[in-house]
Amino acid sequence: MAEIGAYTGYSTVRFASKQRDTAEAAGIESHYYSFEFSPEFATRVREMVNFAGLDEQVTVIEGAFSDQLRILKGKPVDVSILCASYSDQQSKTK
């Protein structure tokens, strides 16, 4: 599974955990790829993944997705999820 835009790692941990459990129950291998543009957030995602014990299940890939897409070449990625939202909190607080 591939995720584009991990932000804080919440969805990374939730999806990767479920993917791991489902794959283990089915007797198949799986891996989760999480792309995050921001170095700051990529670090946070790695911390969350480590805390959840998913280091072997998840690869966090830092940088622009368009520059990093080649990493998935030849890898079995069955599902791609893009969860995107934008919130302009500053304009709401003025």
HTML snippet that shows the backbone in 3Dmol.js (N, CA, C, O; Angstrom):
<script src="https://3Dmol.org/build/3Dmol-min.js"></script>
<div id="view" style="width:600px;height:400px;position:relative"></div>
<script>
const pdb = `
ATOM      1  N   MET A   1       0.855  -1.159   0.000  1.00  0.00           N
ATOM      2  CA  MET A   1       0.000   0.000   0.000  1.00  0.00           C
ATOM      3  C   MET A   1       0.906   1.228   0.000  1.00  0.00           C
ATOM      4  O   MET A   1       1.984   1.211   0.593  1.00  0.00           O
ATOM      5  N   ALA A   2       0.468   2.276  -0.659  1.00  0.00           N
ATOM      6  CA  ALA A   2       1.234   3.520  -0.695  1.00  0.00           C
ATOM      7  C   ALA A   2       0.355   4.679  -0.250  1.00  0.00           C
ATOM      8  O   ALA A   2      -0.816   4.783  -0.617  1.00  0.00           O
ATOM      9  N   GLU A   3       0.952   5.534   0.543  1.00  0.00           N
ATOM     10  CA  GLU A   3       0.268   6.720   1.050  1.00  0.00           C
ATOM     11  C   GLU A   3       1.076   7.942   0.613  1.00  0.00           C
ATOM     12  O   GLU A   3       2.296   7.979   0.773  1.00  0.00           O
ATOM     13  N   ILE A   4       0.398   8.919   0.071  1.00  0.00           N
ATOM     14  CA  ILE A   4       1.071  10.138  -0.366  1.00  0.00           C
ATOM     15  C   ILE A   4       0.646  11.268   0.566  1.00  0.00           C
ATOM     16  O   ILE A   4      -0.498  11.721   0.531  1.00  0.00           O
ATOM     17  N   GLY A   5       1.574  11.709   1.390  1.00  0.00           N
ATOM     18  CA  GLY A   5       1.279  12.760   2.362  1.00  0.00           C
ATOM     19  C   GLY A   5       0.915  12.170   3.704  1.00  0.00           C
ATOM     20  O   GLY A   5      -0.263  11.959   3.994  1.00  0.00           O
ATOM     21  N   ALA A   6       1.911  11.903   4.524  1.00  0.00           N
ATOM     22  CA  ALA A   6       1.694  11.229   5.801  1.00  0.00           C
ATOM     23  C   ALA A   6       1.351  12.178   6.944  1.00  0.00           C
ATOM     24  O   ALA A   6       0.718  11.770   7.917  1.00  0.00           O
ATOM     25  N   TYR A   7       1.757  13.421   6.838  1.00  0.00           N
ATOM     26  CA  TYR A   7       1.560  14.454   7.850  1.00  0.00           C
ATOM     27  C   TYR A   7       2.111  14.006   9.204  1.00  0.00           C
ATOM     28  O   TYR A   7       3.329  14.014   9.380  1.00  0.00           O
ATOM     29  N   THR A   8       1.281  13.618  10.161  1.00  0.00           N
ATOM     30  CA  THR A   8       1.770  13.249  11.493  1.00  0.00           C
ATOM     31  C   THR A   8       1.970  11.747  11.670  1.00  0.00           C
ATOM     32  O   THR A   8       2.517  11.309  12.682  1.00  0.00           O
ATOM     33  N   GLY A   9       1.536  10.967  10.706  1.00  0.00           N
ATOM     34  CA  GLY A   9       1.714   9.526  10.789  1.00  0.00           C
ATOM     35  C   GLY A   9       0.525   8.767  11.332  1.00  0.00           C
ATOM     36  O   GLY A   9       0.577   7.542  11.437  1.00  0.00           O
ATOM     37  N   TYR A  10      -0.549   9.463  11.682  1.00  0.00           N
ATOM     38  CA  TYR A  10      -1.726   8.787  12.232  1.00  0.00           C
ATOM     39  C   TYR A  10      -2.280   7.758  11.243  1.00  0.00           C
ATOM     40  O   TYR A  10      -2.458   6.592  11.593  1.00  0.00           O
ATOM     41  N   SER A  11      -2.548   8.184  10.026  1.00  0.00           N
ATOM     42  CA  SER A  11      -3.108   7.246   9.045  1.00  0.00           C
ATOM     43  C   SER A  11      -2.080   6.185   8.677  1.00  0.00           C
ATOM     44  O   SER A  11      -2.444   5.044   8.390  1.00  0.00           O
ATOM     45  N   THR A  12      -0.814   6.545   8.682  1.00  0.00           N
ATOM     46  CA  THR A  12       0.244   5.581   8.391  1.00  0.00           C
ATOM     47  C   THR A  12       0.174   4.413   9.361  1.00  0.00           C
ATOM     48  O   THR A  12       0.170   3.253   8.948  1.00  0.00           O
ATOM     49  N   VAL A  13       0.119   4.718  10.634  1.00  0.00           N
ATOM     50  CA  VAL A  13       0.080   3.682  11.667  1.00  0.00           C
ATOM     51  C   VAL A  13      -1.210   2.875  11.587  1.00  0.00           C
ATOM     52  O   VAL A  13      -1.184   1.648  11.685  1.00  0.00           O
ATOM     53  N   ARG A  14      -2.328   3.552  11.413  1.00  0.00           N
ATOM     54  CA  ARG A  14      -3.620   2.844  11.353  1.00  0.00           C
ATOM     55  C   ARG A  14      -3.690   1.895  10.155  1.00  0.00           C
ATOM     56  O   ARG A  14      -4.025   0.720  10.302  1.00  0.00           O
ATOM     57  N   PHE A  15      -3.370   2.418   8.971  1.00  0.00           N
ATOM     58  CA  PHE A  15      -3.445   1.593   7.763  1.00  0.00           C
ATOM     59  C   PHE A  15      -2.403   0.478   7.774  1.00  0.00           C
ATOM     60  O   PHE A  15      -2.718  -0.666   7.447  1.00  0.00           O
ATOM     61  N   ALA A  16      -1.167   0.802   8.147  1.00  0.00           N
ATOM     62  CA  ALA A  16      -0.097  -0.195   8.127  1.00  0.00           C
ATOM     63  C   ALA A  16      -0.353  -1.312   9.128  1.00  0.00           C
ATOM     64  O   ALA A  16      -0.070  -2.476   8.845  1.00  0.00           O
ATOM     65  N   SER A  17      -0.882  -0.970  10.286  1.00  0.00           N
ATOM     66  CA  SER A  17      -1.204  -1.978  11.293  1.00  0.00           C
ATOM     67  C   SER A  17      -2.276  -2.938  10.785  1.00  0.00           C
ATOM     68  O   SER A  17      -2.146  -4.155  10.917  1.00  0.00           O
ATOM     69  N   LYS A  18      -3.319  -2.387  10.213  1.00  0.00           N
ATOM     70  CA  LYS A  18      -4.401  -3.222   9.671  1.00  0.00           C
ATOM     71  C   LYS A  18      -3.897  -4.057   8.497  1.00  0.00           C
ATOM     72  O   LYS A  18      -4.245  -5.231   8.371  1.00  0.00           O
ATOM     73  N   GLN A  19      -3.083  -3.456   7.644  1.00  0.00           N
ATOM     74  CA  GLN A  19      -2.529  -4.186   6.507  1.00  0.00           C
ATOM     75  C   GLN A  19      -1.686  -5.368   6.990  1.00  0.00           C
ATOM     76  O   GLN A  19      -1.811  -6.477   6.471  1.00  0.00           O
ATOM     77  N   ARG A  20      -0.832  -5.127   7.981  1.00  0.00           N
ATOM     78  CA  ARG A  20       0.012  -6.191   8.528  1.00  0.00           C
ATOM     79  C   ARG A  20      -0.828  -7.328   9.086  1.00  0.00           C
ATOM     80  O   ARG A  20      -0.581  -8.497   8.788  1.00  0.00           O
ATOM     81  N   ASP A  21      -1.822  -6.984   9.897  1.00  0.00           N
ATOM     82  CA  ASP A  21      -2.663  -8.010  10.516  1.00  0.00           C
ATOM     83  C   ASP A  21      -3.428  -8.818   9.478  1.00  0.00           C
ATOM     84  O   ASP A  21      -3.532 -10.039   9.591  1.00  0.00           O
ATOM     85  N   THR A  22      -3.957  -8.148   8.480  1.00  0.00           N
ATOM     86  CA  THR A  22      -4.714  -8.822   7.425  1.00  0.00           C
ATOM     87  C   THR A  22      -3.804  -9.725   6.598  1.00  0.00           C
ATOM     88  O   THR A  22      -4.177 -10.851   6.266  1.00  0.00           O
ATOM     89  N   ALA A  23      -2.621  -9.236   6.268  1.00  0.00           N
ATOM     90  CA  ALA A  23      -1.672 -10.027   5.481  1.00  0.00           C
ATOM     91  C   ALA A  23      -1.205 -11.252   6.262  1.00  0.00           C
ATOM     92  O   ALA A  23      -1.102 -12.344   5.702  1.00  0.00           O
ATOM     93  N   GLU A  24      -0.923 -11.077   7.545  1.00  0.00           N
ATOM     94  CA  GLU A  24      -0.506 -12.216   8.373  1.00  0.00           C
ATOM     95  C   GLU A  24      -1.597 -13.270   8.447  1.00  0.00           C
ATOM     96  O   GLU A  24      -1.312 -14.465   8.357  1.00  0.00           O
ATOM     97  N   ALA A  25      -2.837 -12.846   8.609  1.00  0.00           N
ATOM     98  CA  ALA A  25      -3.960 -13.786   8.674  1.00  0.00           C
ATOM     99  C   ALA A  25      -4.126 -14.546   7.362  1.00  0.00           C
ATOM    100  O   ALA A  25      -4.551 -15.701   7.356  1.00  0.00           O
ATOM    101  N   ALA A  26      -3.791 -13.897   6.257  1.00  0.00           N
ATOM    102  CA  ALA A  26      -3.923 -14.524   4.937  1.00  0.00           C
ATOM    103  C   ALA A  26      -2.661 -15.287   4.537  1.00  0.00           C
ATOM    104  O   ALA A  26      -2.643 -15.973   3.515  1.00  0.00           O
ATOM    105  N   GLY A  27      -1.613 -15.164   5.341  1.00  0.00           N
ATOM    106  CA  GLY A  27      -0.365 -15.856   5.041  1.00  0.00           C
ATOM    107  C   GLY A  27       0.409 -15.254   3.872  1.00  0.00           C
ATOM    108  O   GLY A  27       1.108 -15.965   3.150  1.00  0.00           O
ATOM    109  N   ILE A  28       0.281 -13.944   3.693  1.00  0.00           N
ATOM    110  CA  ILE A  28       1.004 -13.274   2.615  1.00  0.00           C
ATOM    111  C   ILE A  28       1.875 -12.156   3.184  1.00  0.00           C
ATOM    112  O   ILE A  28       1.682 -11.710   4.315  1.00  0.00           O
ATOM    113  N   GLU A  29       2.830 -11.719   2.381  1.00  0.00           N
ATOM    114  CA  GLU A  29       3.690 -10.614   2.786  1.00  0.00           C
ATOM    115  C   GLU A  29       3.072  -9.292   2.359  1.00  0.00           C
ATOM    116  O   GLU A  29       2.329  -9.228   1.380  1.00  0.00           O
ATOM    117  N   SER A  30       3.385  -8.247   3.098  1.00  0.00           N
ATOM    118  CA  SER A  30       2.900  -6.917   2.737  1.00  0.00           C
ATOM    119  C   SER A  30       3.905  -5.877   3.217  1.00  0.00           C
ATOM    120  O   SER A  30       4.725  -6.132   4.099  1.00  0.00           O
ATOM    121  N   HIS A  31       3.817  -4.716   2.617  1.00  0.00           N
ATOM    122  CA  HIS A  31       4.653  -3.596   3.038  1.00  0.00           C
ATOM    123  C   HIS A  31       3.897  -2.305   2.768  1.00  0.00           C
ATOM    124  O   HIS A  31       3.082  -2.236   1.848  1.00  0.00           O
ATOM    125  N   TYR A  32       4.164  -1.291   3.565  1.00  0.00           N
ATOM    126  CA  TYR A  32       3.482  -0.007   3.474  1.00  0.00           C
ATOM    127  C   TYR A  32       4.513   1.072   3.164  1.00  0.00           C
ATOM    128  O   TYR A  32       5.526   1.183   3.855  1.00  0.00           O
ATOM    129  N   TYR A  33       4.261   1.858   2.141  1.00  0.00           N
ATOM    130  CA  TYR A  33       5.141   2.951   1.738  1.00  0.00           C
ATOM    131  C   TYR A  33       4.435   4.269   2.021  1.00  0.00           C
ATOM    132  O   TYR A  33       3.330   4.512   1.536  1.00  0.00           O
ATOM    133  N   SER A  34       5.078   5.107   2.803  1.00  0.00           N
ATOM    134  CA  SER A  34       4.489   6.384   3.184  1.00  0.00           C
ATOM    135  C   SER A  34       5.386   7.515   2.688  1.00  0.00           C
ATOM    136  O   SER A  34       6.534   7.644   3.115  1.00  0.00           O
ATOM    137  N   PHE A  35       4.851   8.329   1.788  1.00  0.00           N
ATOM    138  CA  PHE A  35       5.590   9.453   1.214  1.00  0.00           C
ATOM    139  C   PHE A  35       5.231  10.739   1.962  1.00  0.00           C
ATOM    140  O   PHE A  35       4.056  11.056   2.150  1.00  0.00           O
ATOM    141  N   GLU A  36       6.251  11.462   2.380  1.00  0.00           N
ATOM    142  CA  GLU A  36       6.028  12.744   3.059  1.00  0.00           C
ATOM    143  C   GLU A  36       7.053  13.762   2.562  1.00  0.00           C
ATOM    144  O   GLU A  36       8.260  13.527   2.631  1.00  0.00           O
ATOM    145  N   PHE A  37       6.569  14.875   2.072  1.00  0.00           N
ATOM    146  CA  PHE A  37       7.424  15.920   1.511  1.00  0.00           C
ATOM    147  C   PHE A  37       8.280  16.602   2.575  1.00  0.00           C
ATOM    148  O   PHE A  37       9.473  16.821   2.362  1.00  0.00           O
ATOM    149  N   SER A  38       7.692  16.933   3.701  1.00  0.00           N
ATOM    150  CA  SER A  38       8.354  17.718   4.745  1.00  0.00           C
ATOM    151  C   SER A  38       9.321  16.869   5.575  1.00  0.00           C
ATOM    152  O   SER A  38       8.918  15.843   6.124  1.00  0.00           O
ATOM    153  N   PRO A  39      10.588  17.279   5.675  1.00  0.00           N
ATOM    154  CA  PRO A  39      11.530  16.555   6.531  1.00  0.00           C
ATOM    155  C   PRO A  39      11.069  16.515   7.991  1.00  0.00           C
ATOM    156  O   PRO A  39      11.242  15.508   8.677  1.00  0.00           O
ATOM    157  N   GLU A  40      10.485  17.613   8.455  1.00  0.00           N
ATOM    158  CA  GLU A  40       9.995  17.680   9.836  1.00  0.00           C
ATOM    159  C   GLU A  40       8.903  16.637  10.079  1.00  0.00           C
ATOM    160  O   GLU A  40       8.947  15.901  11.065  1.00  0.00           O
ATOM    161  N   PHE A  41       7.933  16.580   9.181  1.00  0.00           N
ATOM    162  CA  PHE A  41       6.846  15.622   9.357  1.00  0.00           C
ATOM    163  C   PHE A  41       7.307  14.191   9.094  1.00  0.00           C
ATOM    164  O   PHE A  41       6.812  13.263   9.734  1.00  0.00           O
ATOM    165  N   ALA A  42       8.243  13.994   8.169  1.00  0.00           N
ATOM    166  CA  ALA A  42       8.768  12.648   7.918  1.00  0.00           C
ATOM    167  C   ALA A  42       9.431  12.096   9.179  1.00  0.00           C
ATOM    168  O   ALA A  42       9.296  10.913   9.492  1.00  0.00           O
ATOM    169  N   THR A  43      10.144  12.957   9.897  1.00  0.00           N
ATOM    170  CA  THR A  43      10.755  12.549  11.165  1.00  0.00           C
ATOM    171  C   THR A  43       9.680  12.154  12.166  1.00  0.00           C
ATOM    172  O   THR A  43       9.814  11.146  12.860  1.00  0.00           O
ATOM    173  N   ARG A  44       8.627  12.936  12.240  1.00  0.00           N
ATOM    174  CA  ARG A  44       7.524  12.635  13.154  1.00  0.00           C
ATOM    175  C   ARG A  44       6.860  11.304  12.782  1.00  0.00           C
ATOM    176  O   ARG A  44       6.529  10.506  13.659  1.00  0.00           O
ATOM    177  N   VAL A  45       6.671  11.074  11.498  1.00  0.00           N
ATOM    178  CA  VAL A  45       6.057   9.817  11.045  1.00  0.00           C
ATOM    179  C   VAL A  45       6.941   8.636  11.444  1.00  0.00           C
ATOM    180  O   VAL A  45       6.439   7.623  11.931  1.00  0.00           O
ATOM    181  N   ARG A  46       8.239   8.760  11.242  1.00  0.00           N
ATOM    182  CA  ARG A  46       9.152   7.674  11.632  1.00  0.00           C
ATOM    183  C   ARG A  46       9.062   7.394  13.132  1.00  0.00           C
ATOM    184  O   ARG A  46       9.091   6.237  13.550  1.00  0.00           O
ATOM    185  N   GLU A  47       8.953   8.439  13.933  1.00  0.00           N
ATOM    186  CA  GLU A  47       8.808   8.263  15.382  1.00  0.00           C
ATOM    187  C   GLU A  47       7.520   7.515  15.714  1.00  0.00           C
ATOM    188  O   GLU A  47       7.517   6.619  16.559  1.00  0.00           O
ATOM    189  N   MET A  48       6.430   7.884  15.050  1.00  0.00           N
ATOM    190  CA  MET A  48       5.142   7.214  15.280  1.00  0.00           C
ATOM    191  C   MET A  48       5.205   5.747  14.860  1.00  0.00           C
ATOM    192  O   MET A  48       4.711   4.870  15.568  1.00  0.00           O
ATOM    193  N   VAL A  49       5.808   5.491  13.717  1.00  0.00           N
ATOM    194  CA  VAL A  49       5.947   4.125  13.203  1.00  0.00           C
ATOM    195  C   VAL A  49       6.770   3.291  14.179  1.00  0.00           C
ATOM    196  O   VAL A  49       6.421   2.148  14.473  1.00  0.00           O
ATOM    197  N   ASN A  50       7.857   3.860  14.676  1.00  0.00           N
ATOM    198  CA  ASN A  50       8.696   3.170  15.641  1.00  0.00           C
ATOM    199  C   ASN A  50       7.938   2.890  16.926  1.00  0.00           C
ATOM    200  O   ASN A  50       7.997   1.779  17.454  1.00  0.00           O
ATOM    201  N   PHE A  51       7.231   3.880  17.427  1.00  0.00           N
ATOM    202  CA  PHE A  51       6.452   3.729  18.657  1.00  0.00           C
ATOM    203  C   PHE A  51       5.404   2.627  18.516  1.00  0.00           C
ATOM    204  O   PHE A  51       5.124   1.904  19.473  1.00  0.00           O
ATOM    205  N   ALA A  52       4.830   2.502  17.326  1.00  0.00           N
ATOM    206  CA  ALA A  52       3.800   1.488  17.068  1.00  0.00           C
ATOM    207  C   ALA A  52       4.399   0.116  16.763  1.00  0.00           C
ATOM    208  O   ALA A  52       3.661  -0.854  16.589  1.00  0.00           O
ATOM    209  N   GLY A  53       5.726   0.025  16.695  1.00  0.00           N
ATOM    210  CA  GLY A  53       6.369  -1.257  16.414  1.00  0.00           C
ATOM    211  C   GLY A  53       6.211  -1.712  14.969  1.00  0.00           C
ATOM    212  O   GLY A  53       6.170  -2.910  14.690  1.00  0.00           O
ATOM    213  N   LEU A  54       6.122  -0.761  14.059  1.00  0.00           N
ATOM    214  CA  LEU A  54       5.888  -1.082  12.651  1.00  0.00           C
ATOM    215  C   LEU A  54       7.107  -0.807  11.767  1.00  0.00           C
ATOM    216  O   LEU A  54       6.965  -0.660  10.553  1.00  0.00           O
ATOM    217  N   ASP A  55       8.287  -0.738  12.352  1.00  0.00           N
ATOM    218  CA  ASP A  55       9.497  -0.418  11.589  1.00  0.00           C
ATOM    219  C   ASP A  55       9.735  -1.364  10.415  1.00  0.00           C
ATOM    220  O   ASP A  55      10.181  -0.935   9.351  1.00  0.00           O
ATOM    221  N   GLU A  56       9.443  -2.637  10.603  1.00  0.00           N
ATOM    222  CA  GLU A  56       9.659  -3.619   9.536  1.00  0.00           C
ATOM    223  C   GLU A  56       8.559  -3.571   8.484  1.00  0.00           C
ATOM    224  O   GLU A  56       8.750  -4.056   7.369  1.00  0.00           O
ATOM    225  N   GLN A  57       7.432  -3.005   8.818  1.00  0.00           N
ATOM    226  CA  GLN A  57       6.256  -2.967   7.943  1.00  0.00           C
ATOM    227  C   GLN A  57       6.207  -1.707   7.083  1.00  0.00           C
ATOM    228  O   GLN A  57       5.641  -1.726   5.990  1.00  0.00           O
ATOM    229  N   VAL A  58       6.795  -0.614   7.568  1.00  0.00           N
ATOM    230  CA  VAL A  58       6.622   0.696   6.935  1.00  0.00           C
ATOM    231  C   VAL A  58       7.959   1.280   6.478  1.00  0.00           C
ATOM    232  O   VAL A  58       8.954   1.241   7.201  1.00  0.00           O
ATOM    233  N   THR A  59       7.954   1.813   5.274  1.00  0.00           N
ATOM    234  CA  THR A  59       9.068   2.614   4.776  1.00  0.00           C
ATOM    235  C   THR A  59       8.559   4.033   4.582  1.00  0.00           C
ATOM    236  O   THR A  59       7.632   4.268   3.808  1.00  0.00           O
ATOM    237  N   VAL A  60       9.174   4.982   5.292  1.00  0.00           N
ATOM    238  CA  VAL A  60       8.823   6.393   5.142  1.00  0.00           C
ATOM    239  C   VAL A  60       9.801   6.991   4.136  1.00  0.00           C
ATOM    240  O   VAL A  60      11.017   6.908   4.308  1.00  0.00           O
ATOM    241  N   ILE A  61       9.253   7.592   3.090  1.00  0.00           N
ATOM    242  CA  ILE A  61      10.059   8.142   2.008  1.00  0.00           C
ATOM    243  C   ILE A  61       9.881   9.654   2.007  1.00  0.00           C
ATOM    244  O   ILE A  61       8.777  10.172   1.838  1.00  0.00           O
ATOM    245  N   GLU A  62      10.986  10.335   2.198  1.00  0.00           N
ATOM    246  CA  GLU A  62      10.968  11.793   2.350  1.00  0.00           C
ATOM    247  C   GLU A  62      11.290  12.489   1.033  1.00  0.00           C
ATOM    248  O   GLU A  62      12.188  12.076   0.300  1.00  0.00           O
ATOM    249  N   GLY A  63      10.543  13.551   0.746  1.00  0.00           N
ATOM    250  CA  GLY A  63      10.794  14.352  -0.443  1.00  0.00           C
ATOM    251  C   GLY A  63       9.566  14.432  -1.328  1.00  0.00           C
ATOM    252  O   GLY A  63       8.518  13.868  -1.015  1.00  0.00           O
ATOM    253  N   ALA A  64       9.710  15.136  -2.429  1.00  0.00           N
ATOM    254  CA  ALA A  64       8.597  15.297  -3.367  1.00  0.00           C
ATOM    255  C   ALA A  64       8.223  13.949  -3.971  1.00  0.00           C
ATOM    256  O   ALA A  64       9.091  13.211  -4.437  1.00  0.00           O
ATOM    257  N   PHE A  65       6.941  13.631  -3.965  1.00  0.00           N
ATOM    258  CA  PHE A  65       6.472  12.353  -4.498  1.00  0.00           C
ATOM    259  C   PHE A  65       6.922  12.165  -5.939  1.00  0.00           C
ATOM    260  O   PHE A  65       7.321  11.067  -6.327  1.00  0.00           O
ATOM    261  N   SER A  66       6.863  13.219  -6.729  1.00  0.00           N
ATOM    262  CA  SER A  66       7.252  13.114  -8.139  1.00  0.00           C
ATOM    263  C   SER A  66       8.720  12.706  -8.292  1.00  0.00           C
ATOM    264  O   SER A  66       9.086  12.066  -9.278  1.00  0.00           O
ATOM    265  N   ASP A  67       9.554  13.072  -7.328  1.00  0.00           N
ATOM    266  CA  ASP A  67      10.967  12.690  -7.358  1.00  0.00           C
ATOM    267  C   ASP A  67      11.208  11.300  -6.779  1.00  0.00           C
ATOM    268  O   ASP A  67      12.219  10.669  -7.089  1.00  0.00           O
ATOM    269  N   GLN A  68      10.303  10.820  -5.950  1.00  0.00           N
ATOM    270  CA  GLN A  68      10.496   9.565  -5.225  1.00  0.00           C
ATOM    271  C   GLN A  68       9.685   8.393  -5.768  1.00  0.00           C
ATOM    272  O   GLN A  68       9.879   7.258  -5.335  1.00  0.00           O
ATOM    273  N   LEU A  69       8.790   8.649  -6.700  1.00  0.00           N
ATOM    274  CA  LEU A  69       7.906   7.608  -7.231  1.00  0.00           C
ATOM    275  C   LEU A  69       8.681   6.400  -7.741  1.00  0.00           C
ATOM    276  O   LEU A  69       8.191   5.274  -7.657  1.00  0.00           O
ATOM    277  N   ARG A  70       9.878   6.617  -8.266  1.00  0.00           N
ATOM    278  CA  ARG A  70      10.690   5.527  -8.808  1.00  0.00           C
ATOM    279  C   ARG A  70      10.945   4.423  -7.779  1.00  0.00           C
ATOM    280  O   ARG A  70      11.198   3.277  -8.150  1.00  0.00           O
ATOM    281  N   ILE A  71      10.881   4.758  -6.510  1.00  0.00           N
ATOM    282  CA  ILE A  71      11.111   3.777  -5.449  1.00  0.00           C
ATOM    283  C   ILE A  71      10.102   2.638  -5.524  1.00  0.00           C
ATOM    284  O   ILE A  71      10.417   1.503  -5.166  1.00  0.00           O
ATOM    285  N   LEU A  72       8.895   2.935  -5.985  1.00  0.00           N
ATOM    286  CA  LEU A  72       7.851   1.911  -6.066  1.00  0.00           C
ATOM    287  C   LEU A  72       7.976   1.016  -7.295  1.00  0.00           C
ATOM    288  O   LEU A  72       7.298  -0.007  -7.386  1.00  0.00           O
ATOM    289  N   LYS A  73       8.827   1.389  -8.232  1.00  0.00           N
ATOM    290  CA  LYS A  73       8.957   0.612  -9.465  1.00  0.00           C
ATOM    291  C   LYS A  73       9.338  -0.834  -9.144  1.00  0.00           C
ATOM    292  O   LYS A  73      10.326  -1.100  -8.459  1.00  0.00           O
ATOM    293  N   GLY A  74       8.535  -1.748  -9.655  1.00  0.00           N
ATOM    294  CA  GLY A  74       8.787  -3.164  -9.443  1.00  0.00           C
ATOM    295  C   GLY A  74       8.298  -3.706  -8.114  1.00  0.00           C
ATOM    296  O   GLY A  74       8.426  -4.901  -7.847  1.00  0.00           O
ATOM    297  N   LYS A  75       7.745  -2.852  -7.284  1.00  0.00           N
ATOM    298  CA  LYS A  75       7.220  -3.295  -5.987  1.00  0.00           C
ATOM    299  C   LYS A  75       5.726  -3.560  -6.125  1.00  0.00           C
ATOM    300  O   LYS A  75       5.027  -2.825  -6.822  1.00  0.00           O
ATOM    301  N   PRO A  76       5.238  -4.591  -5.475  1.00  0.00           N
ATOM    302  CA  PRO A  76       3.793  -4.860  -5.546  1.00  0.00           C
ATOM    303  C   PRO A  76       3.005  -3.901  -4.654  1.00  0.00           C
ATOM    304  O   PRO A  76       3.008  -4.035  -3.431  1.00  0.00           O
ATOM    305  N   VAL A  77       2.346  -2.955  -5.265  1.00  0.00           N
ATOM    306  CA  VAL A  77       1.506  -2.007  -4.534  1.00  0.00           C
ATOM    307  C   VAL A  77       0.088  -2.220  -5.022  1.00  0.00           C
ATOM    308  O   VAL A  77      -0.255  -1.852  -6.145  1.00  0.00           O
ATOM    309  N   ASP A  78      -0.737  -2.818  -4.169  1.00  0.00           N
ATOM    310  CA  ASP A  78      -2.096  -3.168  -4.561  1.00  0.00           C
ATOM    311  C   ASP A  78      -3.077  -2.016  -4.418  1.00  0.00           C
ATOM    312  O   ASP A  78      -4.030  -1.908  -5.190  1.00  0.00           O
ATOM    313  N   VAL A  79      -2.849  -1.160  -3.441  1.00  0.00           N
ATOM    314  CA  VAL A  79      -3.791  -0.084  -3.164  1.00  0.00           C
ATOM    315  C   VAL A  79      -3.012   1.208  -2.978  1.00  0.00           C
ATOM    316  O   VAL A  79      -2.011   1.241  -2.263  1.00  0.00           O
ATOM    317  N   SER A  80      -3.468   2.252  -3.613  1.00  0.00           N
ATOM    318  CA  SER A  80      -2.889   3.579  -3.400  1.00  0.00           C
ATOM    319  C   SER A  80      -3.961   4.465  -2.799  1.00  0.00           C
ATOM    320  O   SER A  80      -5.074   4.540  -3.319  1.00  0.00           O
ATOM    321  N   ILE A  81      -3.637   5.130  -1.719  1.00  0.00           N
ATOM    322  CA  ILE A  81      -4.605   5.974  -1.028  1.00  0.00           C
ATOM    323  C   ILE A  81      -4.063   7.393  -0.984  1.00  0.00           C
ATOM    324  O   ILE A  81      -2.906   7.620  -0.630  1.00  0.00           O
ATOM    325  N   LEU A  82      -4.895   8.321  -1.340  1.00  0.00           N
ATOM    326  CA  LEU A  82      -4.530   9.729  -1.236  1.00  0.00           C
ATOM    327  C   LEU A  82      -5.597  10.418  -0.409  1.00  0.00           C
ATOM    328  O   LEU A  82      -6.721  10.626  -0.866  1.00  0.00           O
ATOM    329  N   CYS A  83      -5.233  10.764   0.801  1.00  0.00           N
ATOM    330  CA  CYS A  83      -6.144  11.497   1.679  1.00  0.00           C
ATOM    331  C   CYS A  83      -5.584  12.906   1.794  1.00  0.00           C
ATOM    332  O   CYS A  83      -4.539  13.117   2.409  1.00  0.00           O
ATOM    333  N   ALA A  84      -6.259  13.841   1.218  1.00  0.00           N
ATOM    334  CA  ALA A  84      -5.736  15.202   1.224  1.00  0.00           C
ATOM    335  C   ALA A  84      -6.769  16.166   1.772  1.00  0.00           C
ATOM    336  O   ALA A  84      -7.948  16.105   1.426  1.00  0.00           O
ATOM    337  N   SER A  85      -6.312  17.038   2.617  1.00  0.00           N
ATOM    338  CA  SER A  85      -7.173  18.111   3.103  1.00  0.00           C
ATOM    339  C   SER A  85      -6.291  19.310   3.399  1.00  0.00           C
ATOM    340  O   SER A  85      -5.095  19.178   3.657  1.00  0.00           O
ATOM    341  N   TYR A  86      -6.895  20.456   3.357  1.00  0.00           N
ATOM    342  CA  TYR A  86      -6.177  21.691   3.633  1.00  0.00           C
ATOM    343  C   TYR A  86      -7.041  22.526   4.555  1.00  0.00           C
ATOM    344  O   TYR A  86      -8.237  22.703   4.319  1.00  0.00           O
ATOM    345  N   SER A  87      -6.434  23.026   5.586  1.00  0.00           N
ATOM    346  CA  SER A  87      -7.172  23.851   6.529  1.00  0.00           C
ATOM    347  C   SER A  87      -6.411  25.150   6.743  1.00  0.00           C
ATOM    348  O   SER A  87      -5.230  25.146   7.089  1.00  0.00           O
ATOM    349  N   ASP A  88      -7.097  26.242   6.535  1.00  0.00           N
ATOM    350  CA  ASP A  88      -6.486  27.549   6.735  1.00  0.00           C
ATOM    351  C   ASP A  88      -6.945  28.087   8.087  1.00  0.00           C
ATOM    352  O   ASP A  88      -7.854  28.913   8.165  1.00  0.00           O
ATOM    353  N   GLN A  89      -6.305  27.608   9.144  1.00  0.00           N
ATOM    354  CA  GLN A  89      -6.691  27.988  10.504  1.00  0.00           C
ATOM    355  C   GLN A  89      -6.409  29.456  10.788  1.00  0.00           C
ATOM    356  O   GLN A  89      -7.133  30.088  11.558  1.00  0.00           O
ATOM    357  N   GLN A  90      -5.375  29.999  10.183  1.00  0.00           N
ATOM    358  CA  GLN A  90      -5.012  31.387  10.457  1.00  0.00           C
ATOM    359  C   GLN A  90      -6.143  32.339  10.078  1.00  0.00           C
ATOM    360  O   GLN A  90      -6.448  33.266  10.828  1.00  0.00           O
ATOM    361  N   SER A  91      -6.758  32.121   8.934  1.00  0.00           N
ATOM    362  CA  SER A  91      -7.825  33.032   8.516  1.00  0.00           C
ATOM    363  C   SER A  91      -9.064  32.887   9.396  1.00  0.00           C
ATOM    364  O   SER A  91      -9.852  33.826   9.509  1.00  0.00           O
ATOM    365  N   LYS A  92      -9.245  31.736  10.014  1.00  0.00           N
ATOM    366  CA  LYS A  92     -10.403  31.510  10.878  1.00  0.00           C
ATOM    367  C   LYS A  92     -10.238  32.157  12.247  1.00  0.00           C
ATOM    368  O   LYS A  92     -11.221  32.419  12.939  1.00  0.00           O
ATOM    369  N   THR A  93      -8.996  32.413  12.632  1.00  0.00           N
ATOM    370  CA  THR A  93      -8.755  32.953  13.970  1.00  0.00           C
ATOM    371  C   THR A  93      -8.620  34.464  13.989  1.00  0.00           C
ATOM    372  O   THR A  93      -8.471  35.058  15.056  1.00  0.00           O
ATOM    373  N   LYS A  94      -8.671  35.089  12.834  1.00  0.00           N
ATOM    374  CA  LYS A  94      -8.539  36.555  12.779  1.00  0.00           C
ATOM    375  C   LYS A  94      -9.856  37.230  13.012  1.00  0.00           C
ATOM    376  O   LYS A  94      -9.931  38.458  13.000  1.00  0.00           O
TER     377      LYS A  94
END
`;
const viewer = $3Dmol.createViewer("view");
viewer.addModel(pdb, "pdb");
viewer.setStyle({}, {cartoon: {color: "spectrum"}});
viewer.zoomTo();
viewer.render();
</script>
